[in-house]
Structure formats: structure tokens, C-alpha cells
Amino acid sequence: MAKKNEDSEEINNKNSIKTEVVYDLKDLPGVGDTTVKKLKEAGIVSIRTLAIYPITKLMDEAGIGEKTAQKIIKAAQDIENMGFKSADIIWEKRKQLNRLTTNSSTLDEILAGGIEPGSVTEFYGEYRTGKTQIAHQLCVNVQLPYEEGGLEGNALYIDTEATFRPERIIQMAEAKDLDYNKTLQNIVVGRAYNSDHQVLLIQEASKIIKEKNVKLVVVDSIIGHFRSEYIGRGTLANRQQLLNGHIHDLLRLTEIFDELAVMFTNQVSSKPDVFYGNPTVATGGHIIAHGATIRIYLRKGKGEQRVAKMIDAPHLPEAEAVFTITEEGIKD
């Protein structure tokens, strides 16, 4: 009798387990093969991607009418349950975040454990302050197991200044006893030749992120092409508008894909009218300042030492960290 009761209890437990339903774009009302093709050509590969897409952007990029765009976006938002949530649910999710180590314990400390997935982190500073070095190191570290500070994923590197070097990746991988051939295979590099091409690469990134298990997107640097192509005060408004859309494309990626970290580097300029304090400011103005979730300013220290200063983060205080750039990579 006891055995029968145990069997019944086991059957009831199995019946009580709810299987999670996974929806596809074709499951949306009024969406057929033609519309799905248009959506995928625009880089919209999932219900979640569609749910956070602006209506006007969807109309322009996918060639869909306003009423259809409104209808399918609303349906996608309903499926994704994109309404209000209580703060404790958000807190529970944030407590489970796995952070990506920078390889420096002091730098990780001011970042509350490392680069945060779901956020856009900016590193800005003069030349030779370590921006590209950190970008290379993160591409190696993201492939590490969780217990070693990695995210067990791959990297997507948008190279706008022809500064990506496989040789540097090999040095950093060997320092961690990794197979450098495999490490290189897990980094997808896109060379951006102008600002339009740079924007396009990010807009098409969704397909690669999904296929290649990408957990880190790097843009090095975000401003280079925009700065060289839009010259003079008369072009500033257009430049800032395009830059704003570009940064929001990056932010959108962190919302679409779980455990995706985005990091970009930025250049600086000097303000000639500053006589006291630091005349060095990040380029891109308020657009980039508001777009980045976390901002780190890098400057040179003694020898190979570099100083990182936390400039802005919604949950972290201002702080400084000293790290070193060695042949093996970023170190304390």
C-alpha cells in the first residue's frame, strides 16, 4: 500500500511540473513566412528582440506597416511579460549575476566583482592607458569557467581602429594555460571601415550572438570613425543623433540576451579653457555619458602601471584602482 501511495505521489509531482513554453516569431498572430523573413533580415531573431524594438525603427528596417508593427510588438511584449515587476524580483536576479573578471583584483573591486553582464561599460583615456589591452584580456577571460571569473562564452570584437592583435590574445591565453588556437576560434572579429559600417555590424550582431554563444561584445573604439567623418560644428547634431542610436543598439543587446556584457573604449580630448583640475574629457559628450551604464577613466601611472577611476555607476561609489600591463596581460 505504501508503495502504491509513493507511486501516486511521484505521478502527481511529475504532473505538477510546468514545462516552459518557448515561442517563435511564427507564433505571433498575423505573422507568416514573409514577415518572419523580413524580421530576420533586419536582425530580429527572437520574440524578445522584437518586444523591445521601437516601432518606427521596425517600420524602417523591416519594411513593415505601422499597424502591423504595433500589433506584433504588442503581442511580443505580452509573451515576454514586459510589464511592472516588484523590486525584490529585480534584486533576486541581480544577486545571481556572474561577473567577468578583468584579471586585476583591484580593478574588479571597484567594479563590485568585475564587468557586469546586462550593462554597458565604458573605458576612456588617452593613448597607451590600457583600453585596448583590457579589451583583449576580457576576450580571453570571458571563455573561462564561472569559478575562475569567466562567463563560459565567446566574444564579439568590433575593431574600428585596426588595433586587434591575435598575437596579444595568444600571449594572454598561454599565460592562463589555455589552448590559444581554441581561444582565437572563440573570438569573432568584425573590422569596421567607417561609421555606417560600424553601426551595421552591431545591428547584425544578434545573429552571431545567438549562434556563437557570445557573452561579451567589445567596440574598440566607439568614437573613432564618427570623430573623423563628422567635422565641424555644423555636423555635430547629425553625429550625435547617429551615435545615440548606435549606443542604444548596444544597450538593446544587453536586454535581449541573458548574461551578455558590452564594453566599449572611448577617446578623450582636452578643454583649453580649463585652468584648474583635469582638462581631459571623454569625447562624445552627453550622449555617450548617458548611454554608458558604468564609466571608467584610465590614466598612466609609473612605468607600466595604470590608474583606473570609477567615474559613474548607478550603484557604485567613486574609487581608484592601480593595475599593471605585462606581457602576460592585465595584472595587479
PLY file of the C-alpha trace (Angstrom):
ply
format ascii 1.0
element vertex 332
property float x
property float y
property float z
element edge 331
property int vertex1
property int vertex2
end_header
0.00 0.00 0.00
2.86 2.31 0.90
4.48 1.57 -2.46
1.24 2.49 -4.30
1.00 5.79 -2.41
4.63 6.60 -3.29
3.94 5.88 -6.97
0.83 8.10 -6.91
2.78 10.90 -5.22
5.54 10.64 -7.83
2.99 10.85 -10.68
1.36 13.90 -9.06
4.74 15.60 -8.69
5.53 14.98 -12.35
2.15 16.35 -13.41
2.67 19.46 -11.27
5.90 20.36 -13.08
5.14 23.08 -15.60
7.04 22.91 -18.85
8.21 26.28 -20.10
6.73 27.14 -23.48
9.23 28.55 -25.97
7.63 30.84 -28.56
8.92 31.55 -32.05
8.28 34.54 -34.31
5.84 32.43 -36.34
3.67 32.01 -33.22
2.72 35.70 -33.29
-0.76 36.49 -34.68
-0.70 37.58 -38.30
3.00 36.76 -38.77
3.67 34.50 -41.74
6.80 33.33 -43.53
7.19 36.61 -45.45
7.09 38.74 -42.29
9.44 36.37 -40.44
11.91 36.67 -43.31
11.73 40.48 -43.18
12.24 40.44 -39.39
15.26 38.14 -39.56
16.82 40.20 -42.35
16.53 43.19 -40.00
18.37 41.23 -37.28
15.24 40.41 -35.25
15.79 36.75 -34.44
13.59 36.21 -31.38
10.39 37.26 -29.62
12.43 39.16 -27.03
14.31 41.12 -29.70
11.02 42.16 -31.25
9.45 43.04 -27.89
11.96 45.83 -27.19
12.22 47.15 -30.76
10.99 50.73 -31.37
8.02 50.82 -33.75
9.49 53.43 -36.14
12.79 51.55 -36.27
10.95 48.31 -37.08
8.99 50.02 -39.87
12.16 51.47 -41.43
14.40 48.41 -41.16
11.91 45.62 -41.86
9.59 47.46 -44.26
6.51 46.70 -42.15
3.43 48.94 -41.95
2.65 50.90 -38.77
-0.43 48.91 -37.74
1.31 45.57 -38.27
4.39 46.80 -36.38
2.27 47.94 -33.43
0.33 44.68 -33.37
3.28 42.28 -33.44
5.36 44.30 -30.97
2.43 44.37 -28.51
1.98 40.59 -28.93
5.70 40.03 -28.33
5.63 42.22 -25.20
2.67 40.25 -23.83
4.53 36.98 -24.32
7.65 38.39 -22.62
5.54 39.77 -19.76
7.15 43.19 -20.10
5.06 44.97 -17.51
5.87 46.07 -13.97
7.92 43.96 -11.53
8.46 44.36 -7.81
11.93 45.47 -6.75
12.60 42.26 -4.80
12.34 40.21 -8.03
14.91 42.51 -9.67
17.14 42.17 -6.61
16.97 38.37 -6.69
18.04 38.42 -10.33
20.93 40.80 -9.67
22.19 38.65 -6.79
22.67 35.80 -9.24
24.77 37.82 -11.71
28.10 36.25 -12.67
30.65 38.98 -13.27
33.55 38.91 -15.72
37.00 39.37 -14.18
39.40 41.95 -15.61
42.38 39.92 -14.30
43.13 42.63 -11.71
41.67 42.17 -8.23
41.90 45.92 -7.52
40.07 46.80 -10.75
37.50 44.06 -10.09
36.98 45.52 -6.62
35.92 48.98 -7.81
33.61 47.22 -10.29
32.00 45.19 -7.47
33.47 41.94 -8.78
34.16 42.64 -12.44
32.44 43.64 -15.68
28.68 43.35 -15.20
26.53 41.47 -17.74
23.37 43.34 -18.69
25.27 46.64 -18.63
27.37 48.74 -21.00
30.80 49.56 -19.55
32.94 52.36 -20.98
36.73 52.66 -20.57
38.09 56.01 -21.73
41.52 57.63 -21.55
44.50 58.90 -23.53
46.52 56.66 -25.86
48.56 53.92 -24.11
46.43 53.92 -20.97
45.35 50.28 -21.42
41.95 50.48 -23.11
42.71 48.01 -25.91
44.73 45.81 -23.54
41.71 45.43 -21.26
39.52 44.70 -24.29
41.87 41.87 -25.37
42.05 40.49 -21.83
38.26 40.37 -21.48
38.01 38.43 -24.76
40.21 35.73 -23.20
38.66 35.83 -19.74
35.05 35.53 -20.95
35.89 31.98 -22.09
36.95 30.88 -18.59
34.71 28.79 -16.28
32.44 30.70 -13.87
34.55 29.68 -10.88
37.59 31.37 -12.49
35.77 34.65 -13.20
34.63 33.84 -16.74
31.20 33.55 -18.33
31.80 30.31 -20.27
31.05 32.11 -23.52
32.66 33.63 -26.59
33.50 37.19 -27.66
32.49 39.51 -30.50
35.08 42.23 -31.18
34.27 45.27 -33.36
37.63 46.72 -34.38
37.31 50.31 -35.64
40.98 51.35 -35.45
42.80 48.22 -36.73
44.22 47.55 -33.26
43.05 43.96 -32.70
46.10 41.69 -32.44
45.82 37.87 -32.36
49.42 37.80 -31.09
48.31 39.57 -27.91
45.45 37.10 -27.43
47.96 34.23 -27.76
50.19 35.73 -25.04
47.24 36.19 -22.67
45.82 32.72 -23.40
49.15 30.98 -22.82
49.52 32.84 -19.50
46.33 31.07 -18.41
47.38 27.67 -19.84
44.65 27.84 -22.49
44.83 26.40 -26.00
45.38 29.60 -27.94
44.01 28.12 -31.18
40.69 27.41 -29.48
40.78 30.80 -27.74
41.21 32.57 -31.09
38.43 30.49 -32.69
36.06 31.69 -29.95
36.61 35.39 -30.78
34.63 36.73 -33.76
36.22 39.92 -35.13
34.48 42.49 -37.31
36.62 45.23 -38.85
34.56 48.42 -39.16
35.78 50.64 -42.02
33.53 53.65 -41.40
30.80 54.79 -39.02
27.95 53.39 -41.16
29.69 50.01 -41.34
30.26 50.10 -37.57
26.55 50.71 -36.93
25.59 47.95 -39.37
27.88 45.39 -37.69
26.18 45.96 -34.33
22.72 45.83 -35.91
23.62 42.42 -37.39
25.28 41.17 -34.20
22.14 39.45 -32.87
22.51 36.55 -35.30
26.14 35.93 -34.32
25.48 36.29 -30.58
22.76 33.66 -30.76
24.72 31.22 -32.96
28.14 31.53 -31.29
27.15 31.73 -27.58
28.65 35.22 -27.35
28.77 36.60 -23.80
30.93 39.68 -24.49
30.67 42.41 -27.14
33.60 44.82 -27.48
33.67 48.03 -29.56
37.20 49.46 -29.77
36.77 52.39 -30.12
33.23 53.70 -30.33
34.04 57.25 -31.41
36.98 56.97 -33.85
35.07 56.91 -37.15
32.42 59.39 -36.00
35.14 61.80 -34.91
36.98 61.66 -38.24
33.93 61.73 -40.54
31.80 64.42 -38.88
34.00 67.51 -38.86
32.84 70.97 -37.85
30.06 72.31 -35.69
27.52 72.04 -38.49
27.73 68.22 -38.50
27.57 67.82 -34.72
23.79 67.31 -34.46
23.80 64.53 -37.10
26.81 62.86 -35.49
25.26 62.86 -32.03
21.95 61.54 -33.35
23.64 58.59 -35.08
25.87 57.95 -32.08
22.84 57.95 -29.79
21.12 55.31 -31.94
24.33 53.24 -32.02
24.66 53.21 -28.23
21.01 52.26 -27.82
21.57 49.34 -30.20
24.29 48.19 -27.78
22.02 48.67 -24.77
19.28 46.73 -26.56
21.63 43.75 -26.97
22.12 43.54 -23.20
18.34 43.41 -22.77
17.82 40.76 -25.44
20.50 38.27 -24.39
20.91 36.94 -20.87
24.39 37.28 -19.36
25.74 39.47 -22.17
28.30 42.13 -21.20
29.07 45.05 -23.53
32.31 47.02 -23.24
33.45 49.89 -25.42
36.52 52.11 -25.39
36.41 55.84 -25.91
38.91 58.57 -26.71
39.48 61.85 -24.90
40.02 65.49 -25.77
41.46 68.43 -23.86
39.46 71.52 -22.95
41.72 74.58 -23.46
39.61 76.77 -21.17
40.25 74.63 -18.05
42.99 76.15 -15.89
42.35 74.17 -12.70
41.68 70.45 -12.42
41.83 67.88 -15.21
41.27 69.34 -18.70
40.86 65.84 -20.18
37.28 64.85 -21.01
35.73 61.88 -22.80
34.63 62.50 -26.37
31.04 62.03 -27.47
29.57 64.50 -24.99
26.42 63.80 -23.01
25.17 61.18 -25.50
27.91 58.72 -24.54
27.93 59.86 -20.92
24.25 58.97 -20.51
24.45 55.89 -22.72
27.12 54.02 -20.77
25.91 52.30 -17.59
29.38 52.30 -15.99
32.23 54.68 -16.85
35.91 54.11 -16.04
38.62 56.72 -16.68
42.14 55.38 -17.32
45.37 57.30 -16.91
49.06 56.48 -16.93
50.94 55.75 -13.69
54.59 54.92 -13.05
56.20 52.67 -15.66
53.69 50.06 -16.77
51.24 50.99 -14.00
47.85 52.36 -14.92
45.24 54.03 -12.73
41.53 53.34 -13.23
38.98 55.70 -11.69
35.31 54.88 -11.31
33.58 57.97 -12.73
29.96 56.90 -12.81
27.83 53.87 -11.95
24.25 53.70 -10.64
25.25 51.53 -7.66
28.98 52.12 -7.07
30.95 54.94 -5.38
33.87 56.81 -6.91
37.07 54.85 -6.34
40.50 54.23 -7.86
42.46 51.09 -8.67
46.06 50.57 -9.79
46.89 47.78 -12.22
49.80 46.80 -14.45
50.10 45.85 -18.11
52.56 42.95 -18.54
53.44 40.55 -21.34
51.04 38.06 -19.74
48.22 40.57 -19.69
46.47 42.71 -17.07
47.82 42.18 -13.55
47.67 43.85 -10.13
0 1
1 2
2 3
3 4
4 5
5 6
6 7
7 8
8 9
9 10
10 11
11 12
12 13
13 14
14 15
15 16
16 17
17 18
18 19
19 20
20 21
21 22
22 23
23 24
24 25
25 26
26 27
27 28
28 29
29 30
30 31
31 32
32 33
33 34
34 35
35 36
36 37
37 38
38 39
39 40
40 41
41 42
42 43
43 44
44 45
45 46
46 47
47 48
48 49
49 50
50 51
51 52
52 53
53 54
54 55
55 56
56 57
57 58
58 59
59 60
60 61
61 62
62 63
63 64
64 65
65 66
66 67
67 68
68 69
69 70
70 71
71 72
72 73
73 74
74 75
75 76
76 77
77 78
78 79
79 80
80 81
81 82
82 83
83 84
84 85
85 86
86 87
87 88
88 89
89 90
90 91
91 92
92 93
93 94
94 95
95 96
96 97
97 98
98 99
99 100
100 101
101 102
102 103
103 104
104 105
105 106
106 107
107 108
108 109
109 110
110 111
111 112
112 113
113 114
114 115
115 116
116 117
117 118
118 119
119 120
120 121
121 122
122 123
123 124
124 125
125 126
126 127
127 128
128 129
129 130
130 131
131 132
132 133
133 134
134 135
135 136
136 137
137 138
138 139
139 140
140 141
141 142
142 143
143 144
144 145
145 146
146 147
147 148
148 149
149 150
150 151
151 152
152 153
153 154
154 155
155 156
156 157
157 158
158 159
159 160
160 161
161 162
162 163
163 164
164 165
165 166
166 167
167 168
168 169
169 170
170 171
171 172
172 173
173 174
174 175
175 176
176 177
177 178
178 179
179 180
180 181
181 182
182 183
183 184
184 185
185 186
186 187
187 188
188 189
189 190
190 191
191 192
192 193
193 194
194 195
195 196
196 197
197 198
198 199
199 200
200 201
201 202
202 203
203 204
204 205
205 206
206 207
207 208
208 209
209 210
210 211
211 212
212 213
213 214
214 215
215 216
216 217
217 218
218 219
219 220
220 221
221 222
222 223
223 224
224 225
225 226
226 227
227 228
228 229
229 230
230 231
231 232
232 233
233 234
234 235
235 236
236 237
237 238
238 239
239 240
240 241
241 242
242 243
243 244
244 245
245 246
246 247
247 248
248 249
249 250
250 251
251 252
252 253
253 254
254 255
255 256
256 257
257 258
258 259
259 260
260 261
261 262
262 263
263 264
264 265
265 266
266 267
267 268
268 269
269 270
270 271
271 272
272 273
273 274
274 275
275 276
276 277
277 278
278 279
279 280
280 281
281 282
282 283
283 284
284 285
285 286
286 287
287 288
288 289
289 290
290 291
291 292
292 293
293 294
294 295
295 296
296 297
297 298
298 299
299 300
300 301
301 302
302 303
303 304
304 305
305 306
306 307
307 308
308 309
309 310
310 311
311 312
312 313
313 314
314 315
315 316
316 317
317 318
318 319
319 320
320 321
321 322
322 323
323 324
324 325
325 326
326 327
327 328
328 329
329 330
330 331
